[in-house]
Amino acid sequence: MNFDKDGELTRKLIRQSFYEEGFEEGFKIGYEKGKRKISMAKNLLISGIPISIISSVTGLSEKEINDIKLNI
């Protein structure tokens, strides 16, 4: 058994594991941020705030906000 090949394989598997964990954690964070933006947009729409301002505050597009508005 060649130690260098085993060491390379081990490093590759560790990198892949860290990548998968990081991807999963990043997805969870992004999902939660998205939920907060949508919730904020709903509350601002209900309060009568103009869509252009909601877009500036949340970073959502005006189309996304209009889609949210249809579901309130």
Beta strands, then each sheet from edge to edge (+ up, - down):
end
